[in-house]
């Protein structure tokens, strides 16, 4: 008895340290990977190198932030990958040929997301089932629109994604802007607190007089909006589209949000962490590439890095729970 | 400014020296960016490529060769991989691409960085890259040509198609149409989707077989001939001339039938060793050759009644016949493509 009381302040300190460690883990894993790259291939850490390594992280970041919004309401969006692919197909075909119609279609897509949020809330449906259905809907639409790979990115989009910002490479500038906007919107505004609260304690938010329907619609709409931005960014980089272009983004976005400190339940998300998570995932690929692992092991190694980072987090969390 | 001036001078000196003597590739490195390794064709491709590239390194023709396979089949992953290869200072990148169009951004970046890009099998459409392709259309037309030599009177054919929506399936189908125009006595009475997979082909053929008139030949795309034969056997119908596609099980069945009852057919497909041709094309471009066309046609690999038995033991069970090109073979193929 007396022993544990004496140990109390020490434990509190330990818990504090764990919390800081937990918050710093996404940044720490990113730092380790950047150091690894710098050690293996010093010339990659240059304006040119960072631009090359990170420009494909921009669409991943946008998709991850999108995923984070639905995660804030304890849902998952399995359709975001094919949605990004579909947006890409629209961008390379309709938006390129007829900007007005293209913009209308993309706006309509966001509308579909808002509706999806409403249906999921009103009918109390599991988001995983609904968005898995949408996964195939978006993929089908993409194949209908672009049965064979092709199309051209609008010139303004190519120019934007390849813009040369002074001193700091464009992908880093883009990431800072995305993180700042999402952070201020979701973490610093009072309505942002309501949005997160809907995932943390929906009943409390409802009793306080806020419409959960509106919250769900807004969060899904934001996911759709980020998905559209991700599709645009991706096409600006690839310059041409393919119906299967974005399929991998579903898992990448979930992994990015989780790496960045998000949780599947409890409305616990972190915009800055998500951006860092997306960058970590992208750079992990570069690191493996620079390590010259035998092709037989490359596939497994990519998964290995993910497991290592997540395992570190679980260890810290578990330590926090037992003390 | 002064530094810029001297480096520009040095650059001109280098350019002049390459113009004077042929560039040496012994200090150059070639990377292979591959998007998928999960089937027997791709495994054979990696094996052939590894053997030929390693020998080139041992012979001091090039300084290094590395193979990179993406963890998933996704286009953005391969685009990122190509960008990483640019950063590692490779002189050339050989690509089997996940998408003909969607890697163009990354490929252009590589070209802009002065890197030679050679694509094959899964080719890229970016004009600065080289493409080594198999003329599937000519291959499919040759299937009908072969049938015409065996069956001068023509007859009903069954067509087995590949994975829908791919350029390969499209090419094969158009080639068969070309062949039918040339030999109007043949007509395709039905076509099924076999997806280059024996099991799928067997099921698809078995489904339509009861409704078909007597069929004299089966034209297909490879990976489906053995399945078709099984379907005919199960239905108790005589075997028509089934064109094969160089898979081990197909050739083994053919050899068995040949021994048992003198069955005759023809087999052709693209060889996974086309990767080695792409490798040598990259080496030749690095060596300073300016006359190489950006589109190079790889001759397909065919087996006849006379050659099949000798070839069969060299193909691993479950694998596909391949050929590893030497530098001299590759020079010949390049020369043929120059003529065209």
Contacts between the chains, C-beta under 8 A, distances in Angstrom:
chain1	res1	chain2	res2	distance
A	41	B	87	6.3
A	41	B	88	6.2
A	43	B	87	6.8
A	43	B	89	7.5
A	44	B	87	4.8
A	49	B	87	5.2
A	52	B	83	4.3
A	52	B	84	7.7
A	52	B	86	6.0
A	52	B	87	5.8
A	52	B	109	6.9
A	53	B	80	7.7
A	53	B	83	6.5
A	53	B	84	6.7
A	53	B	87	6.7
A	55	B	83	7.6
A	56	B	76	5.5
A	56	B	79	6.0
A	56	B	80	4.8
A	56	B	83	7.2
A	59	B	76	7.3
A	60	B	76	7.7
A	143	B	165	7.5
A	147	B	165	5.8
A	148	B	165	6.9
A	148	B	167	7.3
A	149	B	99	5.2
A	149	B	100	5.3
A	149	B	101	4.3
A	149	B	102	6.2
A	150	B	101	5.6
A	151	B	101	7.4
A	234	B	76	6.8
A	237	B	79	7.2
A	237	B	105	5.1
A	238	B	75	7.0
A	238	B	76	7.6
A	238	B	79	6.4
A	238	B	101	7.8
A	238	B	102	4.4
A	238	B	103	7.1
A	238	B	104	6.9
A	238	B	105	4.8
A	238	B	106	7.7
A	239	B	101	8.0
A	239	B	104	5.1
A	239	B	105	4.4
A	239	B	108	7.4
A	240	B	101	3.6
A	240	B	102	5.5
A	240	B	104	5.3
A	240	B	105	7.8
A	240	B	125	7.9
A	241	B	101	7.0
A	241	B	102	6.3
A	242	B	75	5.8
A	242	B	99	4.2
A	242	B	101	6.2
A	242	B	102	4.1
A	244	B	74	7.9
A	244	B	75	7.1
A	244	B	99	7.6
A	245	B	75	5.3
A	245	B	76	7.2
A	245	B	99	7.3
A	245	B	102	5.5
A	246	B	76	7.8
A	247	B	74	6.4
A	248	B	72	5.4
A	248	B	74	3.7
A	248	B	76	6.6
A	248	B	77	6.6
A	249	B	76	7.8
A	282	B	80	6.6
A	285	B	71	7.8
A	285	B	77	6.7
A	285	B	80	5.5
A	285	B	81	7.1
A	285	B	84	7.3
A	286	B	80	7.1
A	286	B	84	4.9
A	286	B	87	7.8
A	289	B	68	6.2
A	289	B	81	6.1
A	289	B	84	4.1
A	289	B	85	7.3
A	289	B	88	7.6
A	290	B	84	6.9
A	290	B	88	6.7
A	292	B	66	6.0
A	295	B	34	7.3
A	295	B	37	6.7
A	295	B	46	6.8
A	295	B	67	4.8
A	295	B	68	6.6
A	295	B	69	4.3
A	298	B	68	6.9
A	298	B	69	5.6
A	298	B	70	7.8
A	298	B	71	6.3
A	299	B	37	7.9
A	299	B	69	7.0
A	299	B	71	4.4
A	302	B	71	4.1
A	303	B	71	7.4
